[in-house]
Amino acid sequence: MEKKKSDSKKDSNKKDDKKTTPAKKGKLKIEDENALKDFLIDELKDIYFAEHEIMKGLEKMKEGASSSKLKKAIESHHKQTEKHISRLEEAFELLDQKPAKKKCEAIIGILKEGDDVMEDTDEGTMTRDAAIIIASQKVEHYEIATYGSLAELARTIDRKDVAKLLESTLKEEKKTDVTLTVLAVDKINEQAAQEPAE
């Protein structure tokens, strides 16, 4: 009888072991992958809308800037944004989607801040240029966060082709951010600091 009890305990332990053994890590389930792909597409629509709005915002910033170097940097960003829109359209195509926009409240708010700082500063001053750089960098940081996150999502669902496009844009956004920082630190901020208050 003792032997039978012992054998039944062993059998019970084996069953328990099967229950507690963790599942092996593998690829995402098809339904999970599709859900993530849908989310990626939705976010691409968001940034696609944002890039078109940024084009308009950059035109206003260029008009409001005084420094020739700042105007040139904004113009360069504008041209880059055209390329970024083309890349997004290519990403949509790779995902068998038509390019579409989804209203992005975040970029609307950031660009509205840019409008506000230009209204709150005097035309032709370095103070306004400093404010424009800050407004422009807020746009850059939004784009950097977005493209970095979306590139990771694309890699997660094994869409390296889409990730590569997004990473190309990410590198350019980071480079523009550095350019704006150099402009501010090297000249514009110092000149703004010497301007008298009203």
One Martini backbone bead per residue (centre of mass of N, CA, C, O) as a GRO file, in nm:
protein
  198
    1MET     BB    1   0.059   0.063  -0.021
    2GLU     BB    2   0.298   0.263   0.002
    3LYS     BB    3   0.383   0.238  -0.297
    4LYS     BB    4   0.122   0.347  -0.423
    5LYS     BB    5   0.129   0.622  -0.288
    6SER     BB    6   0.403   0.704  -0.404
    7ASP     BB    7   0.324   0.682  -0.704
    8SER     BB    8   0.088   0.890  -0.692
    9LYS     BB    9   0.270   1.131  -0.612
   10LYS     BB   10   0.445   1.131  -0.866
   11ASP     BB   11   0.214   1.176  -1.067
   12SER     BB   12   0.120   1.445  -0.942
   13ASN     BB   13   0.390   1.598  -0.983
   14LYS     BB   14   0.394   1.578  -1.292
   15LYS     BB   15   0.135   1.738  -1.339
   16ASP     BB   16   0.232   1.997  -1.198
   17ASP     BB   17   0.473   2.050  -1.383
   18LYS     BB   18   0.302   2.097  -1.640
   19LYS     BB   19   0.145   2.343  -1.526
   20THR     BB   20   0.415   2.525  -1.439
   21THR     BB   21   0.527   2.533  -1.714
   22PRO     BB   22   0.645   2.755  -1.909
   23ALA     BB   23   0.608   2.912  -2.187
   24LYS     BB   24   0.738   2.953  -2.479
   25LYS     BB   25   0.904   3.172  -2.655
   26GLY     BB   26   0.771   3.360  -2.933
   27LYS     BB   27   0.582   3.452  -3.154
   28LEU     BB   28   0.334   3.620  -3.235
   29LYS     BB   29   0.030   3.613  -3.262
   30ILE     BB   30  -0.165   3.682  -3.520
   31GLU     BB   31  -0.372   3.866  -3.370
   32ASP     BB   32  -0.152   4.044  -3.232
   33GLU     BB   33  -0.004   4.137  -3.486
   34ASN     BB   34  -0.249   4.275  -3.617
   35ALA     BB   35  -0.299   4.478  -3.391
   36LEU     BB   36  -0.018   4.615  -3.416
   37LYS     BB   37  -0.042   4.691  -3.710
   38ASP     BB   38  -0.290   4.871  -3.679
   39PHE     BB   39  -0.152   5.069  -3.486
   40LEU     BB   40   0.073   5.157  -3.674
   41ILE     BB   41  -0.109   5.272  -3.896
   42ASP     BB   42  -0.249   5.480  -3.716
   43GLU     BB   43   0.021   5.634  -3.645
   44LEU     BB   44   0.093   5.707  -3.938
   45LYS     BB   45  -0.150   5.892  -3.977
   46ASP     BB   46  -0.069   6.092  -3.759
   47ILE     BB   47   0.215   6.177  -3.880
   48TYR     BB   48   0.108   6.257  -4.158
   49PHE     BB   49  -0.050   6.494  -4.056
   50ALA     BB   50   0.178   6.638  -3.903
   51GLU     BB   51   0.369   6.698  -4.144
   52HIS     BB   52   0.172   6.888  -4.291
   53GLU     BB   53   0.156   7.094  -4.055
   54ILE     BB   54   0.460   7.156  -4.036
   55MET     BB   55   0.491   7.292  -4.307
   56LYS     BB   56   0.321   7.539  -4.225
   57GLY     BB   57   0.478   7.620  -3.967
   58LEU     BB   58   0.757   7.673  -4.105
   59GLU     BB   59   0.670   7.911  -4.279
   60LYS     BB   60   0.611   8.100  -4.040
   61MET     BB   61   0.892   8.087  -3.906
   62LYS     BB   62   1.052   8.202  -4.143
   63GLU     BB   63   0.904   8.477  -4.152
   64GLY     BB   64   0.976   8.547  -3.836
   65ALA     BB   65   1.266   8.541  -3.896
   66SER     BB   66   1.600   8.699  -3.904
   67SER     BB   67   1.803   8.495  -3.928
   68SER     BB   68   1.965   8.345  -4.188
   69LYS     BB   69   2.036   8.074  -4.050
   70LEU     BB   70   1.751   8.009  -3.951
   71LYS     BB   71   1.610   8.017  -4.224
   72LYS     BB   72   1.784   7.788  -4.344
   73ALA     BB   73   1.707   7.567  -4.138
   74ILE     BB   74   1.400   7.574  -4.196
   75GLU     BB   75   1.420   7.513  -4.497
   76SER     BB   76   1.555   7.238  -4.460
   77HIS     BB   77   1.323   7.114  -4.294
   78HIS     BB   78   1.110   7.141  -4.513
   79LYS     BB   79   1.248   6.954  -4.720
   80GLN     BB   80   1.257   6.708  -4.534
   81THR     BB   81   0.950   6.680  -4.492
   82GLU     BB   82   0.893   6.592  -4.779
   83LYS     BB   83   1.050   6.326  -4.749
   84HIS     BB   84   0.889   6.212  -4.508
   85ILE     BB   85   0.624   6.187  -4.661
   86SER     BB   86   0.729   5.989  -4.877
   87ARG     BB   87   0.805   5.764  -4.676
   88LEU     BB   88   0.524   5.720  -4.562
   89GLU     BB   89   0.401   5.634  -4.833
   90GLU     BB   90   0.585   5.386  -4.857
   91ALA     BB   91   0.491   5.248  -4.595
   92PHE     BB   92   0.200   5.211  -4.676
   93GLU     BB   93   0.259   5.035  -4.924
   94LEU     BB   94   0.404   4.801  -4.769
   95LEU     BB   95   0.114   4.773  -4.595
   96ASP     BB   96  -0.131   4.798  -4.794
   97GLN     BB   97  -0.178   5.121  -4.798
   98LYS     BB   98  -0.334   5.418  -4.792
   99PRO     BB   99  -0.281   5.727  -4.758
  100ALA     BB  100  -0.353   5.875  -4.431
  101LYS     BB  101  -0.531   6.086  -4.207
  102LYS     BB  102  -0.490   6.181  -3.856
  103LYS     BB  103  -0.573   6.368  -3.616
  104CYS     BB  104  -0.326   6.578  -3.437
  105GLU     BB  105  -0.331   6.733  -3.137
  106ALA     BB  106  -0.036   6.767  -3.057
  107ILE     BB  107   0.068   6.937  -3.304
  108ILE     BB  108  -0.134   7.163  -3.280
  109GLY     BB  109  -0.032   7.260  -3.001
  110ILE     BB  110   0.266   7.313  -3.074
  111LEU     BB  111   0.208   7.519  -3.307
  112LYS     BB  112   0.050   7.718  -3.135
  113GLU     BB  113   0.290   7.799  -2.962
  114GLY     BB  114   0.450   7.920  -3.197
  115ASP     BB  115   0.249   8.146  -3.256
  116ASP     BB  116   0.252   8.277  -2.973
  117VAL     BB  117   0.560   8.359  -2.958
  118MET     BB  118   0.542   8.553  -3.202
  119GLU     BB  119   0.331   8.742  -3.071
  120ASP     BB  120   0.512   8.792  -2.793
  121THR     BB  121   0.723   8.900  -3.000
  122ASP     BB  122   0.943   9.094  -3.166
  123GLU     BB  123   1.012   9.206  -3.456
  124GLY     BB  124   1.359   9.156  -3.533
  125THR     BB  125   1.441   8.975  -3.297
  126MET     BB  126   1.628   8.747  -3.104
  127THR     BB  127   1.401   8.661  -2.922
  128ARG     BB  128   1.230   8.541  -3.144
  129ASP     BB  129   1.438   8.338  -3.248
  130ALA     BB  130   1.461   8.182  -2.984
  131ALA     BB  131   1.159   8.102  -2.982
  132ILE     BB  132   1.162   7.950  -3.253
  133ILE     BB  133   1.362   7.731  -3.171
  134ILE     BB  134   1.192   7.611  -2.947
  135ALA     BB  135   0.946   7.545  -3.122
  136SER     BB  136   1.102   7.364  -3.324
  137GLN     BB  137   1.209   7.156  -3.107
  138LYS     BB  138   0.935   7.052  -3.023
  139VAL     BB  139   0.881   6.924  -3.292
  140GLU     BB  140   1.129   6.739  -3.303
  141HIS     BB  141   1.070   6.574  -3.042
  142TYR     BB  142   0.809   6.454  -3.143
  143GLU     BB  143   0.933   6.310  -3.389
  144ILE     BB  144   1.143   6.140  -3.246
  145ALA     BB  145   0.947   5.979  -3.069
  146THR     BB  146   0.774   5.864  -3.299
  147TYR     BB  147   0.986   5.726  -3.488
  148GLY     BB  148   1.115   5.547  -3.273
  149SER     BB  149   0.859   5.386  -3.192
  150LEU     BB  150   0.771   5.287  -3.481
  151ALA     BB  151   1.027   5.128  -3.545
  152GLU     BB  152   0.988   4.922  -3.317
  153LEU     BB  153   0.716   4.813  -3.410
  154ALA     BB  154   0.811   4.712  -3.687
  155ARG     BB  155   1.016   4.508  -3.572
  156THR     BB  156   0.818   4.336  -3.402
  157ILE     BB  157   0.658   4.258  -3.691
  158ASP     BB  158   0.884   4.216  -3.908
  159ARG     BB  159   0.930   4.531  -4.046
  160LYS     BB  160   1.220   4.633  -4.167
  161ASP     BB  161   1.140   4.815  -4.405
  162VAL     BB  162   0.986   5.023  -4.234
  163ALA     BB  163   1.201   5.082  -4.018
  164LYS     BB  164   1.413   5.202  -4.212
  165LEU     BB  165   1.252   5.452  -4.293
  166LEU     BB  166   1.209   5.569  -4.003
  167GLU     BB  167   1.517   5.587  -3.931
  168SER     BB  168   1.596   5.794  -4.143
  169THR     BB  169   1.422   6.019  -4.022
  170LEU     BB  170   1.532   6.017  -3.735
  171LYS     BB  171   1.821   6.112  -3.806
  172GLU     BB  172   1.732   6.388  -3.926
  173GLU     BB  173   1.594   6.501  -3.674
  174LYS     BB  174   1.845   6.497  -3.491
  175LYS     BB  175   2.020   6.683  -3.666
  176THR     BB  176   1.831   6.933  -3.654
  177ASP     BB  177   1.839   6.968  -3.348
  178VAL     BB  178   2.141   7.031  -3.334
  179THR     BB  179   2.144   7.278  -3.519
  180LEU     BB  180   1.960   7.452  -3.336
  181THR     BB  181   2.140   7.449  -3.086
  182VAL     BB  182   2.387   7.585  -3.213
  183LEU     BB  183   2.249   7.848  -3.290
  184ALA     BB  184   2.174   7.931  -3.002
  185VAL     BB  185   2.458   7.911  -2.857
  186ASP     BB  186   2.649   8.076  -3.059
  187LYS     BB  187   2.428   8.346  -3.082
  188ILE     BB  188   2.120   8.411  -3.028
  189ASN     BB  189   2.103   8.408  -2.715
  190GLU     BB  190   2.314   8.635  -2.667
  191GLN     BB  191   2.167   8.856  -2.826
  192ALA     BB  192   1.902   8.844  -2.666
  193ALA     BB  193   2.034   8.922  -2.384
  194GLN     BB  194   2.100   9.232  -2.498
  195GLU     BB  195   1.814   9.301  -2.502
  196PRO     BB  196   1.580   9.510  -2.421
  197ALA     BB  197   1.331   9.578  -2.235
  198GLU     BB  198   1.008   9.722  -2.242
   0.00000   0.00000   0.00000
